[in-house]
Amino acid sequence: MSKKVLKNTFKIEFLGNGSNDKIYAEKIPMNPINKWNDIYGSERLGSGINHSTIQNESSILAVFLSFCDEELHKEPNTLTSADLKKFFYYLRYVRKPNNSKIKNKLQNERISEKAFKIYYTLVKKFYATLNLENFKQFEKECQTPIFRKTRPNPHDAITSEEFNKIINEIENSDSSTKIRNILAFRLLWDTGARISEIIKLRYKDCDFEKGRFNISNTNREIRTVVCSNETLKLFNQHLSKINDFSNPDDPIFQVSGGEKSRQISSNHLIKAMTKTVQKLKEKGIIENNRDLVLYSLRPGRAVEVFDGGLSIAHIQQLLGHHDIRTTMKYNPVIERCPDLDKLQNNL
């Protein structure tokens, strides 16, 4: 495919299936959106891509091509890196979901991280398929591209009310591991620790009289965190009942059953959280549009203690961040920080 703009406009129609696909072109005026979509489609079809796949890609590309035509008033092959930045900014922060119910209910709802990546990958594929250099230049110039995550956790930060609903649901379930899961979730919530830090805890790391836990990060740096009195009480009541061994080097969160104590994996807790949230959504207890996963606990806790009056510096210490700028990236914590006008009014 040449890098030159095709001056003739064609309506390209795909007929047939698989290797017997044929392209029929009709010389009629066509808008830029359909023109570029059909040029891309013909290239993909020529590469042996399934017709249904091309149709799906075309429907997604239409959003990008519409933005080029209606907002930028340019054709894709003339876009600059600044133009592509504008599109991805629009996609992440301006464009609303297609679901009209969500759109009416949540005016500030943004595109999901998964959907954003799909758009990004497809636009990149569009330029690569047509042998256009625009996207390569965009990636080269963007040392910190807009398509990267702007916060450590792309999911919603859980609220204390939602957390309590999840704990109650697990408590009322018939799961054989519900006590273990409740203890792990409560410790994650109380401490704001990472999942990997919690599941690595050994008996020798824990003081079950004072509620102190020495956790280590990936760099083997140790910090001491604390839990609530209620969580500590639950530990002392139930830990000896759910674990077969209590040697100093044994993990406190163990796989149930078996002859030897074994540390659980993060997947055990991730699945338990996902399953519980789904049940609560089905019951209408948690909103369907809430993207709550196990990784929602850490930013949720940061928001909770910030609202409770804890300073950003103390939140940095709680989360174990070396750089306070990392803590400041925890949306919606950063969005809740007072602006200059509010600060001035409080002086």
C-alpha positions in Angstrom: 0.0 0.0 0.0 1.4 3.4 -1.0 1.7 6.2 1.5 -0.1 8.5 -0.9 -3.7 9.4 -0.3 -6.0 7.6 -2.7 -7.8 10.3 -4.6 -10.5 8.0 -6.0 -13.2 7.1 -3.6 -14.6 3.6 -3.6 -17.4 1.8 -1.8 -15.9 -1.6 -1.1 -18.2 -4.5 -0.5 -17.0 -7.8 1.0 -18.8 -10.9 -0.4 -18.1 -14.6 0.3 -16.4 -16.4 3.1 -12.8 -17.3 4.0 -10.5 -17.8 1.1 -13.3 -17.2 -1.4 -13.8 -13.6 -0.3 -14.0 -11.1 -3.1 -14.0 -7.3 -3.2 -16.3 -5.4 -5.4 -15.6 -1.7 -5.9 -18.1 0.9 -7.0 -16.9 4.4 -8.0 -19.3 6.6 -6.0 -18.6 9.6 -3.7 -17.8 8.4 -0.2 -17.1 10.3 3.1 -13.6 10.1 4.6 -14.7 7.7 7.4 -16.0 5.1 5.0 -13.1 5.6 2.6 -10.4 5.0 5.1 -12.3 2.2 6.7 -12.7 0.4 3.4 -9.0 1.0 2.4 -8.0 -0.6 5.7 -10.6 -3.4 5.3 -9.3 -4.3 1.8 -5.7 -4.5 3.1 -6.8 -6.8 6.0 -8.9 -9.0 3.7 -5.9 -9.3 1.4 -3.9 -10.6 4.4 -6.4 -13.4 4.9 -8.2 -11.9 7.9 -11.7 -13.1 8.6 -14.5 -10.9 7.3 -16.3 -10.7 10.7 -13.0 -9.6 12.4 -12.7 -6.8 9.8 -16.3 -5.7 10.5 -15.6 -5.5 14.2 -12.4 -3.6 13.7 -14.2 -1.2 11.3 -16.9 -0.4 13.9 -14.2 0.6 16.4 -12.1 2.5 13.9 -15.2 4.6 13.0 -14.8 6.4 16.3 -11.2 7.4 15.5 -12.0 8.3 11.9 -15.0 10.3 12.9 -12.8 12.3 15.3 -10.3 12.9 12.5 -13.1 14.2 10.2 -15.4 16.0 12.6 -13.0 17.4 15.2 -9.6 17.7 13.6 -10.9 18.2 10.0 -8.0 16.1 8.8 -7.4 12.7 7.1 -5.5 10.0 9.1 -2.4 10.2 7.0 -1.9 13.9 7.8 -2.2 13.6 11.6 0.6 14.9 13.7 1.6 13.5 17.1 -0.3 16.4 18.7 -3.4 15.3 16.8 -3.1 11.7 18.0 -2.7 13.0 21.6 -5.9 14.9 21.2 -7.7 11.8 20.1 -6.5 9.7 23.0 -7.3 12.4 25.5 -10.8 12.7 24.0 -11.2 8.9 24.3 -10.1 8.7 27.9 -11.5 11.8 29.4 -14.3 13.2 27.1 -16.1 10.4 25.3 -18.9 8.8 27.2 -19.8 5.0 27.0 -22.2 3.9 24.3 -24.6 2.5 26.9 -27.3 5.2 27.1 -28.4 4.1 30.6 -24.9 4.6 31.9 -24.6 7.8 30.0 -27.7 9.3 31.5 -26.9 8.0 35.0 -23.2 8.8 35.2 -22.3 11.9 33.2 -18.7 11.6 34.3 -18.3 7.9 33.4 -15.1 7.2 31.5 -14.1 4.5 29.1 -12.7 1.4 30.8 -9.0 0.7 30.7 -9.6 -2.5 28.7 -11.6 -0.6 26.0 -9.0 2.1 25.9 -6.3 -0.4 25.2 -8.4 -2.0 22.4 -8.7 1.4 20.7 -5.0 2.1 21.1 -4.0 -1.2 19.7 -6.4 -1.0 16.7 -5.3 2.6 15.8 -1.7 1.5 15.9 -2.6 -1.5 13.7 -4.4 0.8 11.3 -1.3 2.8 10.7 0.9 -0.2 10.5 -1.4 -1.9 8.0 -1.4 1.1 5.7 2.4 1.6 6.0 1.9 5.1 7.5 4.6 6.6 9.8 2.3 8.9 11.8 1.9 6.5 14.7 5.5 5.6 14.9 6.4 9.3 15.2 3.7 9.7 17.9 5.2 6.8 20.0 8.7 8.2 19.5 7.8 11.7 20.6 5.8 10.6 23.6 8.3 9.5 26.3 5.4 9.1 28.7 2.5 8.4 26.3 -1.0 9.3 27.2 -2.1 5.7 26.7 -0.2 4.5 29.8 -2.1 4.2 33.1 -2.3 7.5 35.0 -2.7 5.7 38.3 -1.4 2.4 39.8 -4.8 1.0 39.9 -7.2 1.3 36.9 -10.1 0.0 38.9 -12.5 1.9 41.2 -11.4 2.7 44.7 -13.7 0.8 47.1 -15.6 2.7 49.8 -15.9 1.5 53.4 -19.6 0.9 52.8 -18.9 -1.4 49.9 -16.2 -3.1 51.8 -18.5 -3.9 54.7 -21.1 -5.3 52.3 -18.5 -7.6 50.8 -17.4 -8.8 54.3 -21.0 -9.5 55.3 -21.7 -11.4 52.1 -18.6 -13.7 52.7 -19.6 -14.1 56.3 -23.0 -15.4 55.3 -21.7 -17.7 52.6 -21.1 -21.4 52.9 -17.5 -21.2 51.7 -15.0 -23.4 53.5 -12.4 -20.6 53.3 -14.6 -17.7 54.3 -12.8 -17.1 57.6 -9.4 -17.0 55.9 -10.7 -14.7 53.2 -12.3 -12.3 55.7 -9.1 -12.1 57.7 -7.0 -11.4 54.6 -9.4 -8.8 53.3 -9.7 -7.1 56.6 -5.9 -7.0 57.0 -5.5 -5.6 53.4 -8.1 -2.9 54.2 -6.7 -2.0 57.6 -3.1 -1.7 56.5 -3.4 -0.5 52.9 -0.7 -3.1 52.1 -0.1 -4.8 48.8 -1.6 -8.2 48.2 1.9 -9.8 47.8 3.0 -8.3 51.1 0.1 -9.8 53.0 0.2 -13.3 51.7 3.9 -13.5 52.4 3.3 -12.9 56.2 4.7 -15.6 58.5 3.9 -16.2 62.1 7.3 -14.7 63.1 6.3 -11.4 61.4 3.2 -11.0 63.5 2.5 -9.7 67.0 -1.0 -10.9 67.8 -1.1 -9.2 71.1 -0.5 -5.7 69.8 -1.7 -6.1 66.3 1.6 -5.3 64.6 2.8 -6.8 61.4 6.2 -6.6 59.8 5.7 -6.7 56.0 8.4 -6.6 53.4 8.2 -5.3 49.8 9.8 -6.6 46.7 13.1 -4.9 47.7 13.0 -6.8 51.1 12.5 -3.5 52.9 10.5 -4.0 56.0 7.8 -1.7 57.5 5.5 -2.2 60.4 1.7 -1.8 59.9 -1.2 -2.2 62.3 -4.7 -3.6 62.2 -7.9 -2.6 64.0 -8.9 -4.1 67.3 -11.8 -5.9 65.7 -9.5 -7.5 63.1 -7.0 -8.5 65.8 -9.8 -10.1 67.8 -10.8 -12.2 64.8 -7.2 -13.3 64.3 -6.9 -14.5 67.9 -10.3 -16.3 67.7 -10.0 -18.1 64.4 -6.3 -18.3 63.1 -5.5 -21.4 65.2 -8.7 -23.1 63.9 -8.1 -22.6 60.2 -4.3 -23.4 60.2 -2.8 -26.9 60.8 0.6 -25.6 61.8 1.9 -22.5 63.6 5.6 -22.8 63.3 7.4 -19.4 63.2 8.2 -19.8 59.5 4.7 -21.0 58.5 2.5 -18.5 56.5 -0.6 -17.2 58.3 -2.7 -17.4 55.2 -2.5 -21.1 54.1 -4.1 -23.3 51.5 -6.8 -25.3 53.2 -6.2 -29.1 53.7 -3.1 -31.1 52.9 -0.4 -32.4 55.1 1.9 -29.4 54.9 1.2 -25.8 55.5 1.4 -23.9 52.2 1.1 -20.2 51.4 -2.0 -19.2 49.4 -1.5 -17.5 46.0 -3.0 -14.1 45.2 -5.4 -15.8 42.8 -7.2 -17.4 45.8 -8.2 -14.0 47.1 -8.7 -12.4 43.7 -11.3 -15.1 42.8 -13.0 -14.8 46.1 -13.4 -11.0 45.8 -14.6 -11.2 42.2 -17.2 -13.9 43.0 -18.5 -12.0 46.0 -18.8 -8.7 44.1 -20.6 -10.4 41.3 -23.1 -11.9 43.7 -23.8 -8.5 45.3 -24.3 -6.9 41.8 -26.8 -9.6 40.9 -28.6 -8.8 44.2 -28.6 -5.1 43.4 -26.6 -4.3 46.5 -23.6 -3.0 44.6 -24.0 -0.9 41.4 -23.3 -2.7 38.2 -21.0 0.0 36.9 -18.7 -0.2 39.9 -15.4 -1.9 38.8 -14.4 -3.5 42.2 -11.7 -6.0 42.4 -9.2 -7.0 45.1 -6.8 -4.3 43.9 -9.5 -1.8 44.8 -8.8 -2.1 48.5 -5.4 -0.3 48.5 -6.6 2.9 46.8 -9.9 2.7 48.6 -8.1 2.7 51.9 -6.0 5.7 50.8 -9.1 7.6 50.1 -10.7 6.6 53.4 -7.8 7.7 55.6 -7.4 10.9 53.5 -11.0 11.8 54.2 -10.4 11.0 57.8 -7.8 13.7 58.0 -4.5 11.8 57.5 -1.9 13.8 55.6 -0.5 12.8 52.3 2.9 12.2 54.0 1.3 9.8 56.4 -0.5 8.0 53.6 2.8 7.7 51.8 4.2 5.9 54.9 1.1 3.7 55.2 1.3 2.6 51.6 5.1 2.1 51.6 5.9 4.5 48.8 9.4 5.9 48.4 8.3 8.9 46.5 5.3 11.0 47.6 4.5 11.7 43.9 3.6 8.0 43.6 1.1 8.5 46.5 -0.3 11.6 44.8 -1.1 9.6 41.7 -3.6 7.5 43.6 -6.9 8.8 42.1 -9.3 9.9 43.4 -7.0 11.0 46.3 -5.3 13.6 44.1 -8.7 14.8 42.9 -9.8 15.3 46.5 -6.8 17.5 47.4 -8.0 21.1 47.9 -7.3 23.6 45.1 -5.7 27.0 45.7 -9.1 28.7 46.0 -10.3 26.4 48.7 -7.0 26.7 50.5 -7.1 30.5 50.4 -10.7 30.5 51.7 -9.6 28.4 54.7 -6.7 30.7 55.6 
